């Protein structure tokens, strides 16, 4: 059977479908995917028979560009998929599945939490599974939620936690160990207490403990600042494949909760995953923690001083290093 996975969201969102893809392969199915420009190459080339790319309209608007949608629909129709699994919250994904002409379509709705949206989704797919709309009500990992889409298409009852199996769907070639801790630098949680000064202090703690540190990210200026303050080696020149391989070859990863944590989670790389302090933080950790890797979840406190924040994150890194 030819199965189409629709998940044109972020990197982490797509990676949460890796155990589902593994189970579909084990069930003897060919799998294609509709992905976005951000996550189009996050899977290994062998994982998918074909990738259909949608270019997202810039936020806050929803949906994809007319040109990319038209091209992707034409190719999807030509591929003759038997079933579409819509692994998304976006209405555009459900409308795409309907317009593809695939007769068998499975997706998620939010029941009485979002009754109007749920009614619209029920009109677009044949089989509807229910998931909570509120993060406060989430009780399972996103991997487990996505895995439920494939019920009946595989004999597997639960998503795989075998990083050797999952890594083959993320990396084209096995990652070469480089002996460094990778620090994924981002400004996104700076207001929550994870600013560039804290990254630098974490790197200094790790280096003082005898661990080499690579700083990665897409903000070259931020990487340079962290490198100057700590002695970490900045790597701002990585494309997506090289970035995945860098994480895959690391002794451990320290990161804000992001796509990097999900790469580590699928590759079995020990991870310190930093979460902002929210009313829903405990549920967020349940839903988004690294899937198949040893990890520590560090909850940030913006009222805490930088030195103690950095010391706690570095200590968590030493713990996952064993």
C-alpha positions as CSV (number, residue, x, y, z in Angstrom):
1,X,0.0,0.0,0.0
2,X,1.2,3.6,-0.7
3,X,0.8,5.8,2.3
4,X,1.0,9.6,2.2
5,X,2.0,11.4,5.4
6,X,1.0,15.1,5.6
7,X,3.1,17.2,8.1
8,X,4.2,20.5,6.6
9,X,5.1,22.0,10.0
10,X,8.4,22.2,11.8
11,X,11.4,20.0,12.2
12,X,10.4,18.5,15.5
13,X,6.9,18.0,14.3
14,X,8.1,15.9,11.4
15,X,10.6,13.9,13.5
16,X,7.8,12.8,15.9
17,X,6.5,10.8,12.9
18,X,9.7,8.7,12.6
19,X,8.5,5.7,14.6
20,X,5.3,5.8,12.6
21,X,7.2,5.7,9.4
22,X,9.3,2.8,10.8
23,X,6.1,0.8,11.6
24,X,4.7,1.5,8.1
25,X,7.8,0.2,6.5
26,X,7.6,-2.9,8.7
27,X,4.0,-3.3,7.5
28,X,5.3,-3.5,3.9
29,X,4.1,0.0,2.9
30,X,5.7,2.6,0.7
31,X,5.6,6.0,2.4
32,X,5.6,9.5,0.8
33,X,5.3,12.8,2.7
34,X,4.0,16.3,2.2
35,X,6.5,18.5,4.1
36,X,7.3,22.1,4.3
37,X,10.4,24.0,3.1
38,X,11.7,24.0,6.7
39,X,11.6,20.2,7.2
40,X,11.7,18.9,3.7
41,X,15.1,17.1,4.2
42,X,14.7,16.1,7.8
43,X,14.2,12.4,6.9
44,X,16.9,10.3,5.4
45,X,16.4,9.8,1.6
46,X,15.7,6.1,2.0
47,X,12.8,6.8,4.5
48,X,10.4,8.2,1.9
49,X,9.6,7.3,-1.7
50,X,9.0,10.9,-2.5
51,X,8.8,14.3,-0.7
52,X,6.2,16.8,-1.8
53,X,7.1,20.3,-0.6
54,X,4.7,23.1,0.4
55,X,6.0,26.6,0.9
56,X,4.3,28.1,3.9
57,X,2.8,31.6,3.6
58,X,4.6,33.8,6.2
59,X,3.1,33.9,9.7
60,X,0.6,35.1,10.9
61,X,-1.2,33.9,7.8
62,X,-2.0,30.2,7.4
63,X,-1.7,27.8,4.5
64,X,0.8,27.4,1.6
65,X,1.5,29.4,-1.5
66,X,-0.7,28.7,-4.5
67,X,2.2,27.7,-6.7
68,X,3.7,25.1,-4.3
69,X,0.3,23.7,-3.5
70,X,-0.6,23.3,-7.1
71,X,2.7,21.5,-7.9
72,X,2.5,19.2,-4.9
73,X,-1.1,18.3,-5.6
74,X,-0.3,17.4,-9.2
75,X,2.6,15.1,-8.1
76,X,0.6,13.5,-5.3
77,X,-2.2,12.6,-7.6
78,X,0.2,11.1,-10.1
79,X,1.8,8.9,-7.4
80,X,-1.5,7.0,-6.7
81,X,-1.5,7.0,-2.9
82,X,-4.0,4.6,-1.2
83,X,-4.3,6.4,2.2
84,X,-3.4,9.8,3.6
85,X,-2.4,10.2,7.2
86,X,-2.8,13.9,8.2
87,X,-0.5,14.5,11.1
88,X,-1.3,18.2,11.5
89,X,-3.4,20.7,13.3
90,X,-3.5,23.0,10.2
91,X,-6.8,23.0,8.2
92,X,-4.7,23.5,5.1
93,X,-3.3,20.0,5.6
94,X,-6.8,18.5,5.7
95,X,-7.9,20.4,2.6
96,X,-4.8,19.3,0.8
97,X,-5.6,15.6,1.6
98,X,-9.1,16.1,0.3
99,X,-8.0,17.8,-2.8
100,X,-5.4,15.1,-3.5
101,X,-8.2,12.7,-4.4
102,X,-7.0,10.0,-1.9
103,X,-10.1,8.1,-0.9
104,X,-8.9,6.9,2.5
105,X,-8.0,9.8,4.8
106,X,-7.2,9.7,8.6
107,X,-6.7,12.7,10.8
108,X,-7.2,14.4,14.2
109,X,-9.9,16.6,15.6
110,X,-10.3,18.2,19.1
111,X,-13.8,17.1,19.9
112,X,-15.9,19.5,22.0
113,X,-12.8,21.7,22.8
114,X,-13.0,23.1,19.3
115,X,-16.4,21.9,18.0
116,X,-16.5,24.0,14.8
117,X,-13.0,23.0,13.7
118,X,-13.8,19.4,14.5
119,X,-16.9,19.5,12.3
120,X,-14.9,20.9,9.4
121,X,-12.2,18.2,9.8
122,X,-14.9,15.4,10.0
123,X,-16.1,16.6,6.6
124,X,-12.6,16.3,5.1
125,X,-11.4,12.9,6.3
126,X,-13.1,9.5,6.6
127,X,-11.6,8.5,10.0
128,X,-11.2,11.0,12.8
129,X,-9.1,10.4,16.0
130,X,-9.5,12.7,18.9
131,X,-6.7,14.6,20.6
132,X,-6.8,17.4,23.1
133,X,-6.5,20.9,21.9
134,X,-5.1,22.2,25.2
135,X,-1.5,21.5,26.2
136,X,-2.8,21.3,29.8
137,X,-4.7,18.1,28.8
138,X,-2.0,16.4,26.9
139,X,-1.2,13.0,28.5
140,X,1.0,11.3,25.9
141,X,4.1,12.0,23.9
142,X,3.6,13.5,20.4
143,X,5.3,10.4,19.0
144,X,2.5,8.3,20.5
145,X,-0.2,10.6,19.2
146,X,1.2,10.4,15.7
147,X,1.7,6.7,15.9
148,X,-2.1,6.2,16.4
149,X,-2.7,7.5,12.9
150,X,-1.3,4.2,11.5
151,X,-3.5,1.9,13.5
152,X,-4.4,-1.1,11.4
153,X,-1.5,-0.5,8.9
154,X,1.1,-2.3,11.0
155,X,1.3,-5.2,13.5
156,X,3.3,-2.9,15.8
157,X,1.4,-1.9,18.9
158,X,3.7,0.8,20.2
159,X,6.2,3.2,18.6
160,X,9.8,2.0,18.5
161,X,12.3,3.4,21.0
162,X,15.3,1.7,19.3
163,X,17.6,4.6,18.2
164,X,19.6,2.3,15.8
165,X,16.4,1.6,14.0
166,X,15.1,5.2,14.0
167,X,18.5,6.7,13.1
168,X,18.3,5.0,9.7
169,X,15.3,7.1,8.9
170,X,16.9,10.3,9.9
171,X,20.5,10.0,8.7
172,X,21.7,8.9,5.2
173,X,24.9,7.6,6.7
174,X,25.8,6.8,10.3
175,X,27.1,9.8,12.2
176,X,30.8,9.8,13.0
177,X,31.5,10.4,16.7
178,X,33.5,13.7,17.2
179,X,33.7,13.6,21.0
180,X,32.1,17.1,21.6
181,X,29.1,18.2,23.5
182,X,26.9,20.2,21.1
183,X,25.4,23.4,22.4
184,X,22.4,24.5,20.2
185,X,22.5,28.3,20.5
186,X,19.3,30.2,20.1
187,X,17.9,33.5,21.4
188,X,14.3,32.2,21.6
189,X,14.3,31.6,25.3
190,X,16.4,34.6,26.3
191,X,13.5,36.2,28.1
192,X,13.0,33.0,30.0
193,X,16.5,32.9,31.4
194,X,18.5,31.2,28.6
195,X,20.4,34.1,27.1
196,X,23.8,34.2,25.4
197,X,25.6,34.9,28.7
198,X,24.1,31.6,30.1
199,X,25.2,29.7,27.0
200,X,28.7,31.0,27.4
201,X,28.8,30.1,31.1
202,X,27.5,26.6,30.3
203,X,30.2,26.1,27.7
204,X,32.9,27.3,30.2
205,X,31.6,24.9,32.9
206,X,31.7,22.0,30.4
207,X,35.2,22.9,29.1
208,X,36.5,23.3,32.6
209,X,35.2,19.7,33.3
210,X,37.3,18.4,30.4
211,X,34.6,18.4,27.7
212,X,35.1,19.9,24.3
213,X,32.1,22.0,23.1
214,X,30.7,22.8,19.6
215,X,28.2,25.7,19.4
216,X,25.7,25.3,16.5
217,X,22.8,27.4,15.3
218,X,21.7,29.6,12.5
219,X,22.6,32.9,14.2
220,X,26.3,33.5,13.4
221,X,26.5,36.6,15.5
222,X,25.2,34.7,18.6
223,X,27.6,31.8,18.0
224,X,30.5,34.2,17.7
225,X,29.6,35.8,21.0
226,X,29.3,32.5,22.8
227,X,32.6,31.4,21.3
228,X,34.4,34.5,22.4
229,X,33.2,34.3,26.0
230,X,33.8,30.5,26.4
231,X,36.3,29.0,24.0
232,X,33.6,26.8,22.4
233,X,34.1,26.1,18.7
234,X,31.3,27.8,16.6
235,X,29.8,26.0,13.7
236,X,27.5,28.3,11.8
237,X,28.1,26.9,8.3
238,X,26.0,23.7,8.6
239,X,23.3,22.7,6.2
240,X,20.5,20.5,7.6
241,X,22.3,17.2,6.8
242,X,25.5,18.3,8.3
243,X,23.7,19.6,11.4
244,X,21.9,16.3,11.9
245,X,25.3,14.5,11.6
246,X,26.9,16.9,14.0
247,X,24.2,16.1,16.7
248,X,24.4,12.4,15.8
249,X,28.1,12.3,16.5
250,X,28.0,14.3,19.8
251,X,28.6,12.9,23.2
252,X,25.5,15.0,24.3
253,X,23.4,17.9,23.3
254,X,22.3,20.9,25.3
255,X,19.4,22.8,23.7
256,X,16.3,24.8,24.2
257,X,13.3,22.7,23.4
258,X,13.4,22.7,19.7
259,X,14.0,20.5,16.6
260,X,17.5,19.8,17.8
261,X,16.1,17.9,20.9
262,X,14.0,15.7,18.6
263,X,17.1,15.0,16.4
264,X,18.9,13.8,19.5
265,X,15.9,11.9,20.7
266,X,15.6,9.9,17.5
267,X,19.4,9.3,17.3
268,X,19.8,8.2,20.9
269,X,22.1,11.1,21.8
270,X,21.9,12.1,25.5
271,X,20.2,15.5,25.8
272,X,19.6,18.4,28.2
273,X,16.3,19.9,27.0
274,X,15.5,23.3,28.4
275,X,11.9,24.3,28.7
276,X,10.3,27.7,29.6
277,X,8.5,27.9,32.9
278,X,4.7,27.7,32.2
279,X,1.6,26.4,33.8
280,X,1.7,23.6,31.2
281,X,5.5,22.9,31.5
282,X,5.0,19.4,33.0
283,X,2.7,18.4,30.2
284,X,5.0,20.0,27.6
285,X,7.8,17.8,28.9
286,X,5.6,14.8,28.6
287,X,4.6,15.7,25.1
288,X,7.9,17.0,23.6
289,X,10.8,15.4,25.5
290,X,13.5,13.6,23.5
291,X,11.9,10.3,22.5
292,X,14.6,7.5,22.5
293,X,17.5,9.1,24.3
294,X,18.6,9.6,27.9
295,X,17.7,13.1,28.8
296,X,17.3,15.7,31.6
297,X,14.5,18.3,31.3
298,X,15.7,21.6,32.7
299,X,12.9,24.1,33.6
300,X,14.1,27.7,33.2
301,X,13.4,30.3,35.9
302,X,13.8,33.9,34.6
303,X,14.2,35.1,38.2
304,X,17.3,32.9,38.7
305,X,20.7,34.4,38.3
306,X,22.8,33.5,35.3
307,X,25.5,31.7,37.2
308,X,23.2,29.3,39.0
309,X,21.2,28.7,35.8
310,X,24.4,27.8,33.9
311,X,25.6,25.6,36.7
312,X,22.4,23.7,36.8
313,X,22.3,23.1,33.1
314,X,26.0,22.1,33.0
315,X,25.4,19.7,35.9
316,X,22.5,18.1,34.0
317,X,24.8,17.7,31.0
318,X,27.4,15.9,33.2
319,X,24.6,13.7,34.4
320,X,23.4,12.6,31.0
321,X,27.1,12.0,30.0
322,X,27.1,9.4,32.8
